[in-house]
Amino acid sequence: MFLTTGEINRAYMIVGIVNATAKRTLTPDEIDDVDNFDDLYEKVKTKLIERTVARDGDGIIAVHFNPEIVSMGVGPKYMVLHGYGTAISFPKK
């Protein structure tokens, strides 16, 4: 299983689009962590892989990530990461 932000130079069949979202609530003492999305990337990548495997895919190409800080009025801030890509499979010989 692999993820790539680009294309591959090999024949493949498109299985479909996969997407995943992860979020983290920022408490007031964590406000300096607004640029630390590393754990969210791992969660989103894991979900993308699980969804591709469930569709019998071999990999994901053209993967994109959209990081966002969401503020809910006077409530807490959330770090949200959305990822999506094209699940593919390789032709069986």
ChimeraX commands (.cxc) that place a marker at each C-alpha (Angstrom):
marker #1 position 0.00,0.00,0.00 radius 0.5
marker #1 position 1.30,3.43,-0.85 radius 0.5
marker #1 position 0.23,7.07,-0.93 radius 0.5
marker #1 position 1.65,9.65,-3.30 radius 0.5
marker #1 position 0.83,13.26,-4.02 radius 0.5
marker #1 position 1.61,12.72,-7.70 radius 0.5
marker #1 position 0.97,10.20,-10.44 radius 0.5
marker #1 position 2.71,6.91,-11.12 radius 0.5
marker #1 position 4.23,5.67,-14.35 radius 0.5
marker #1 position 2.46,2.32,-14.47 radius 0.5
marker #1 position -0.87,1.00,-15.71 radius 0.5
marker #1 position -3.64,1.14,-13.11 radius 0.5
marker #1 position -7.40,1.11,-12.74 radius 0.5
marker #1 position -9.25,3.75,-10.74 radius 0.5
marker #1 position -11.17,2.25,-7.84 radius 0.5
marker #1 position -12.67,5.54,-6.63 radius 0.5
marker #1 position -12.14,8.59,-4.50 radius 0.5
marker #1 position -11.27,8.12,-0.83 radius 0.5
marker #1 position -11.39,10.83,1.81 radius 0.5
marker #1 position -10.91,11.16,5.54 radius 0.5
marker #1 position -11.03,13.85,8.20 radius 0.5
marker #1 position -9.45,14.07,11.65 radius 0.5
marker #1 position -9.72,16.81,14.24 radius 0.5
marker #1 position -8.12,17.85,17.48 radius 0.5
marker #1 position -9.52,20.22,20.09 radius 0.5
marker #1 position -7.10,22.89,21.21 radius 0.5
marker #1 position -7.32,23.79,24.87 radius 0.5
marker #1 position -6.20,27.28,25.94 radius 0.5
marker #1 position -2.80,25.97,27.11 radius 0.5
marker #1 position -2.21,24.29,23.72 radius 0.5
marker #1 position -2.79,27.40,21.61 radius 0.5
marker #1 position 0.87,27.40,20.51 radius 0.5
marker #1 position 0.31,23.99,18.87 radius 0.5
marker #1 position -1.74,25.44,16.00 radius 0.5
marker #1 position 0.93,24.47,13.48 radius 0.5
marker #1 position 1.52,20.93,14.76 radius 0.5
marker #1 position -0.61,18.78,12.47 radius 0.5
marker #1 position 1.71,15.74,12.52 radius 0.5
marker #1 position -0.56,13.44,14.55 radius 0.5
marker #1 position -3.54,14.41,12.39 radius 0.5
marker #1 position -1.66,13.54,9.20 radius 0.5
marker #1 position -0.98,10.05,10.56 radius 0.5
marker #1 position -4.65,9.57,11.48 radius 0.5
marker #1 position -5.87,10.75,8.08 radius 0.5
marker #1 position -3.30,8.61,6.21 radius 0.5
marker #1 position -4.35,5.56,8.22 radius 0.5
marker #1 position -8.04,6.17,7.41 radius 0.5
marker #1 position -7.26,6.66,3.72 radius 0.5
marker #1 position -5.36,3.38,3.63 radius 0.5
marker #1 position -8.14,1.51,5.47 radius 0.5
marker #1 position -10.74,2.83,3.02 radius 0.5
marker #1 position -8.60,1.88,0.04 radius 0.5
marker #1 position -7.99,-1.63,1.39 radius 0.5
marker #1 position -11.76,-2.02,1.95 radius 0.5
marker #1 position -12.21,-1.35,-1.79 radius 0.5
marker #1 position -9.45,-3.84,-2.73 radius 0.5
marker #1 position -7.17,-1.01,-3.84 radius 0.5
marker #1 position -3.41,-1.21,-4.09 radius 0.5
marker #1 position -2.56,2.44,-3.49 radius 0.5
marker #1 position -3.67,6.06,-3.48 radius 0.5
marker #1 position -2.48,8.68,-5.96 radius 0.5
marker #1 position -3.00,12.44,-6.21 radius 0.5
marker #1 position -3.33,12.72,-2.42 radius 0.5
marker #1 position -4.12,16.20,-1.09 radius 0.5
marker #1 position -4.39,17.49,2.47 radius 0.5
marker #1 position -6.29,20.58,3.63 radius 0.5
marker #1 position -5.29,21.76,7.13 radius 0.5
marker #1 position -7.63,24.20,8.84 radius 0.5
marker #1 position -8.09,25.93,12.17 radius 0.5
marker #1 position -11.78,26.20,13.05 radius 0.5
marker #1 position -12.99,28.57,15.73 radius 0.5
marker #1 position -16.42,28.05,17.24 radius 0.5
marker #1 position -17.28,31.52,18.53 radius 0.5
marker #1 position -16.31,31.71,22.18 radius 0.5
marker #1 position -15.87,27.93,22.28 radius 0.5
marker #1 position -12.68,25.96,21.67 radius 0.5
marker #1 position -10.60,25.98,18.51 radius 0.5
marker #1 position -10.24,22.85,16.45 radius 0.5
marker #1 position -7.43,21.70,14.21 radius 0.5
marker #1 position -9.06,19.91,11.30 radius 0.5
marker #1 position -7.25,18.00,8.59 radius 0.5
marker #1 position -9.08,16.68,5.54 radius 0.5
marker #1 position -7.34,14.36,3.10 radius 0.5
marker #1 position -8.46,12.85,-0.17 radius 0.5
marker #1 position -7.06,11.00,-3.15 radius 0.5
marker #1 position -7.75,8.51,-5.91 radius 0.5
marker #1 position -7.71,4.85,-4.88 radius 0.5
marker #1 position -6.24,2.63,-7.58 radius 0.5
marker #1 position -5.58,-1.03,-8.22 radius 0.5
marker #1 position -3.05,-2.65,-10.51 radius 0.5
marker #1 position -4.22,-5.01,-13.28 radius 0.5
marker #1 position -3.90,-8.64,-12.26 radius 0.5
marker #1 position -1.94,-10.77,-14.70 radius 0.5
marker link #1:1,2 radius 0.2
marker link #1:2,3 radius 0.2
marker link #1:3,4 radius 0.2
marker link #1:4,5 radius 0.2
marker link #1:5,6 radius 0.2
marker link #1:6,7 radius 0.2
marker link #1:7,8 radius 0.2
marker link #1:8,9 radius 0.2
marker link #1:9,10 radius 0.2
marker link #1:10,11 radius 0.2
marker link #1:11,12 radius 0.2
marker link #1:12,13 radius 0.2
marker link #1:13,14 radius 0.2
marker link #1:14,15 radius 0.2
marker link #1:15,16 radius 0.2
marker link #1:16,17 radius 0.2
marker link #1:17,18 radius 0.2
marker link #1:18,19 radius 0.2
marker link #1:19,20 radius 0.2
marker link #1:20,21 radius 0.2
marker link #1:21,22 radius 0.2
marker link #1:22,23 radius 0.2
marker link #1:23,24 radius 0.2
marker link #1:24,25 radius 0.2
marker link #1:25,26 radius 0.2
marker link #1:26,27 radius 0.2
marker link #1:27,28 radius 0.2
marker link #1:28,29 radius 0.2
marker link #1:29,30 radius 0.2
marker link #1:30,31 radius 0.2
marker link #1:31,32 radius 0.2
marker link #1:32,33 radius 0.2
marker link #1:33,34 radius 0.2
marker link #1:34,35 radius 0.2
marker link #1:35,36 radius 0.2
marker link #1:36,37 radius 0.2
marker link #1:37,38 radius 0.2
marker link #1:38,39 radius 0.2
marker link #1:39,40 radius 0.2
marker link #1:40,41 radius 0.2
marker link #1:41,42 radius 0.2
marker link #1:42,43 radius 0.2
marker link #1:43,44 radius 0.2
marker link #1:44,45 radius 0.2
marker link #1:45,46 radius 0.2
marker link #1:46,47 radius 0.2
marker link #1:47,48 radius 0.2
marker link #1:48,49 radius 0.2
marker link #1:49,50 radius 0.2
marker link #1:50,51 radius 0.2
marker link #1:51,52 radius 0.2
marker link #1:52,53 radius 0.2
marker link #1:53,54 radius 0.2
marker link #1:54,55 radius 0.2
marker link #1:55,56 radius 0.2
marker link #1:56,57 radius 0.2
marker link #1:57,58 radius 0.2
marker link #1:58,59 radius 0.2
marker link #1:59,60 radius 0.2
marker link #1:60,61 radius 0.2
marker link #1:61,62 radius 0.2
marker link #1:62,63 radius 0.2
marker link #1:63,64 radius 0.2
marker link #1:64,65 radius 0.2
marker link #1:65,66 radius 0.2
marker link #1:66,67 radius 0.2
marker link #1:67,68 radius 0.2
marker link #1:68,69 radius 0.2
marker link #1:69,70 radius 0.2
marker link #1:70,71 radius 0.2
marker link #1:71,72 radius 0.2
marker link #1:72,73 radius 0.2
marker link #1:73,74 radius 0.2
marker link #1:74,75 radius 0.2
marker link #1:75,76 radius 0.2
marker link #1:76,77 radius 0.2
marker link #1:77,78 radius 0.2
marker link #1:78,79 radius 0.2
marker link #1:79,80 radius 0.2
marker link #1:80,81 radius 0.2
marker link #1:81,82 radius 0.2
marker link #1:82,83 radius 0.2
marker link #1:83,84 radius 0.2
marker link #1:84,85 radius 0.2
marker link #1:85,86 radius 0.2
marker link #1:86,87 radius 0.2
marker link #1:87,88 radius 0.2
marker link #1:88,89 radius 0.2
marker link #1:89,90 radius 0.2
marker link #1:90,91 radius 0.2
marker link #1:91,92 radius 0.2
marker link #1:92,93 radius 0.2
view
